[in-house]
Amino acid sequence: MEKRNRIGFLLALLLLTQFSFGQDTLRLSRDGFISIVKEYHPLAFRYRLQNNIAEAEVSSARGNFDPIVSAKDGSKTLDGANYYKETNVGIDIPTWYGLTLGGSYNALEGQRLNNNQTKGGLYQFGLTVPLAKGLIFDQRRALLGQAQVALRMTAAEQQLLTNELFRDAENSYWQWVRYYEIYTIQTKAVEINVRRLKMIKKTYEFGEQAAIDTVEALSQLKSFELQQQEAYLQFVKATLDLSLFLWKDNLQPYEITQPILPEDNLSSSEAYGSYSSMIQQLYSREINSHLSLIYYQQKGNFLAIERRLKFQSLLPKLDITYNFLNKRGYSSNYLPLFQDNYQYGVKLEIPIFLRQARANYRMAKLKISQNQIDASYKRQELNAKISSYVNEVENYRMQIDIANQNINNFQRLLMGEEAKFTNGESSLFLINSRENKLIEAQQKTIDLRLKFLKSFNELQCITSSFMK
């Protein structure tokens, strides 16, 4: 609905302005436009939120090491017999190295207790140690490590996407400027040909010009009027495309309610003076410091953690638990450890075939190899892009100089033809031909400037994506 409203307004603007702009026309500069995109565009805001989500995932993974406090209270009576009354309070403390510390107090009374239960108040403090699987590495450490790596991956990815958003926005701005400049050229051509037609008609009325010359002048004028209308339509469409980047506070789209024109022109960009230094700066950077390759580096770290965790599944599970015991109201001797006042347990688990563990470990290694291939391809692709855009920028810059010389030549030819026509030595057909060539050259130069700026923006996007 919002897009349909924008289209309706712009089409109404096309019909009502009749190719003129009043004093209430807004002017939008390139710098102001990019500032709006950085501050208010929903995608830029979304990319920042994605980084916040990744930070929250790190905090969530740290929560696996949080101490856990527990409490339990219960009792049972039946047919007048007090089976048991139990109160238990405890705490478990996970540690980084796989050990789990624990302590508790258990108060137990009753007439029908099991033989392995201790009546009265019992203090207990001890630890559980994994001697094989989980000793060097476990899932808690893996989740935290992967969350931290994922945070760096997300930061690299979101910065890349943000840079691409700014590149697309700037390309859209210069495309909008291009259509406006073409429209301006066509409007100027219409104004010149309106005056020329009036002059031809007057000279015809004085008998100094043939009637066919008025037809020639009128045909040229109508041709330029058609081109002017087409140029204006393209400018309106470009304005619509540009409006997709314009937003306000609270993610509200900016509604264009009056004519809007570019403040800059294609020839005023700072790119013409800074492209050489930017190319030198680009070639001085280490290719592996580009964010796209850093993403793959961090992804490799993420997969290495996964492989390390999968390797643990190949090991047997052997956990030993030892607790010191002390009954309320008694003094206990804890040494030697396995003589009195202790609780001890060993748990052993060994999958017989290890088929699932071996398959998961193999998949983890294959994913690492796949990521290395992707990184190598991305590195080669990035080098090729840099070379291609550098060549484009330098070549388009030279073409612009040649095109400007061409415009000067066509302008001199047109002025000379007009002088010869005034002296009766030329024809209106030749003037029109010279004029058409001049306008074609002007539009060609505009197109070259746009191509130059788009290639420059691609290089700028790549340059801004290197780690500093």
Residue pairs with C-beta under 8 A, 6 or more apart in sequence:
2 253
5 255
6 240
6 243
6 253
6 255
6 256
7 240
9 255
9 256
9 257
10 236
10 237
10 239
10 240
10 243
10 256
11 236
13 236
13 259
14 232
14 233
14 236
17 259
19 183
19 187
19 228
19 229
19 232
21 259
21 261
22 259
24 258
24 259
25 258
25 259
25 260
25 261
26 258
26 259
26 260
26 261
27 260
27 261
27 262
27 263
28 260
28 261
28 262
28 263
29 262
29 263
29 264
30 170
30 173
30 174
30 262
30 263
30 264
30 269
32 263
33 169
33 173
33 242
33 245
33 246
34 166
34 169
34 170
34 173
36 245
36 246
36 247
36 254
37 44
37 165
37 166
37 169
37 245
38 44
38 166
40 247
40 248
40 249
40 251
41 165
41 169
41 245
41 247
42 247
42 251
43 161
43 162
43 165
44 162
44 165
45 251
47 158
47 159
47 161
47 162
47 165
48 158
50 154
50 158
51 151
51 154
51 155
51 158
53 154
54 147
54 150
54 151
54 154
54 155
55 151
57 147
57 150
57 151
58 144
58 147
58 148
58 151
60 147
61 140
61 143
61 144
61 146
61 147
61 148
62 144
64 94
64 140
64 143
64 144
65 94
65 95
65 96
65 140
65 144
66 94
67 91
67 92
67 93
67 94
68 91
68 92
69 89
69 90
69 91
70 88
70 89
70 90
70 91
70 92
71 88
71 89
71 90
72 86
72 87
72 88
72 89
73 86
73 87
73 88
74 84
74 85
74 86
75 82
75 83
75 84
75 85
75 86
75 110
76 82
76 83
76 84
76 110
77 83
81 111
81 112
82 109
82 110
82 111
82 112
83 110
83 111
83 112
84 108
84 109
84 110
84 112
84 113
84 117
85 108
85 109
85 110
86 106
86 107
86 108
86 109
86 110
87 106
87 107
87 108
88 104
88 105
88 106
88 107
89 104
89 105
90 102
90 103
90 104
90 105
90 124
91 102
91 103
91 104
92 100
92 101
92 102
93 100
93 101
93 102
94 100
94 140
95 101
96 141
97 135
98 129
98 130
98 134
98 135
98 136
98 137
98 138
98 141
99 127
99 128
99 129
100 127
100 128
101 126
101 127
102 124
102 125
102 126
102 127
102 128
102 323
103 123
103 124
103 125
103 126
104 123
104 124
104 125
105 121
105 122
105 123
105 124
106 118
106 121
106 122
106 124
107 120
107 121
107 122
107 328
108 117
108 118
108 119
108 120
108 122
109 119
109 120
110 119
113 119
118 325
118 327
120 327
120 328
120 329
121 327
121 328
121 329
122 325
122 326
122 327
122 328
123 325
123 326
123 327
123 328
124 323
124 324
124 325
124 326
124 343
125 323
125 324
126 321
126 322
126 323
126 324
126 343
127 321
127 322
128 319
128 320
128 321
129 135
129 319
129 320
129 321
129 322
130 138
130 317
130 318
130 319
131 318
131 319
131 320
132 315
132 316
132 317
132 318
133 312
133 313
133 315
133 316
133 317
133 318
134 312
134 317
134 319
136 312
137 308
137 309
137 311
137 312
138 309
138 312
139 309
142 305
142 306
142 308
142 309
145 305
146 302
146 305
146 306
149 298
149 301
149 302
149 305
150 298
150 302
152 294
152 298
153 295
153 298
153 299
153 302
156 291
156 292
156 294
156 295
156 298
157 291
157 295
159 291
159 465
160 291
160 292
160 295
160 465
163 461
163 464
163 465
164 461
166 461
167 457
167 458
167 460
167 461
169 245
170 453
170 457
171 453
171 454
171 457
172 238
172 241
172 242
172 244
172 245
173 242
173 262
174 266
174 269
174 450
174 453
174 454
174 457
175 238
175 241
175 450
176 235
176 238
176 239
176 241
176 242
176 262
177 262
177 264
177 265
177 266
178 238
178 266
178 446
178 447
178 449
178 450
179 231
179 234
179 235
179 237
179 238
180 235
180 238
180 261
180 262
181 265
181 266
181 446
182 231
182 234
182 235
182 443
182 446
183 228
183 231
183 232
183 234
183 235
185 231
185 439
185 442
185 443
185 446
186 224
186 227
186 228
186 231
186 439
187 228
189 224
189 227
189 228
189 435
189 439
190 221
190 224
190 225
190 228
192 435
193 217
193 220
193 221
193 224
194 221
196 217
196 220
196 221
197 214
197 217
197 218
197 221
200 209
200 213
200 214
200 217
200 428
201 214
201 217
203 209
204 210
204 211
204 213
204 214
213 427
213 428
216 428
216 429
216 432
217 428
220 428
220 432
220 435
239 256
239 260
243 253
243 254
243 256
246 253
246 254
246 256
247 253
247 254
248 254
266 446
266 449
266 450
266 453
267 449
269 453
269 456
271 452
271 453
271 456
272 397
272 452
275 393
275 394
275 397
275 456
275 459
278 456
278 459
278 460
278 463
279 390
279 393
279 394
279 459
281 463
282 386
282 390
282 459
282 462
282 463
285 463
285 466
287 293
287 379
287 382
287 383
288 294
288 297
288 379
289 466
289 467
290 382
290 462
290 465
290 466
290 467
291 465
291 466
291 467
292 378
292 382
292 465
293 375
293 378
293 379
293 382
294 467
296 371
296 374
296 375
296 378
297 375
299 371
300 368
300 371
300 372
300 375
303 364
303 367
303 368
303 371
304 368
306 364
306 367
307 361
307 364
307 365
307 367
307 368
310 357
310 360
310 361
310 363
310 364
311 361
313 354
313 356
313 357
313 360
313 361
314 354
314 357
314 358
314 361
316 348
316 349
316 350
317 347
317 348
317 349
317 350
318 346
318 347
318 348
319 346
319 347
320 344
320 345
320 346
321 343
321 344
321 345
321 346
321 347
322 337
322 342
322 343
322 344
323 342
323 343
323 344
324 332
324 334
324 341
324 342
325 332
325 341
325 342
325 343
326 332
326 341
332 340
332 341
333 339
333 340
333 341
334 341
334 342
338 344
351 357
382 462
385 458
385 462
386 459
386 462
389 455
389 458
389 459
389 462
390 459
392 451
392 452
392 455
393 452
393 455
393 456
393 459
396 448
396 451
396 452
396 455
397 452
399 448
400 445
400 448
400 449
400 452
403 441
403 444
403 445
403 448
404 445
406 441
406 444
406 445
407 438
407 441
407 442
407 445
410 434
410 437
410 438
410 441
411 438
413 434
413 437
413 438
414 431
414 434
414 435
414 438
417 426
417 430
417 431
417 434
418 431
420 426
421 427
421 428
421 430
421 431
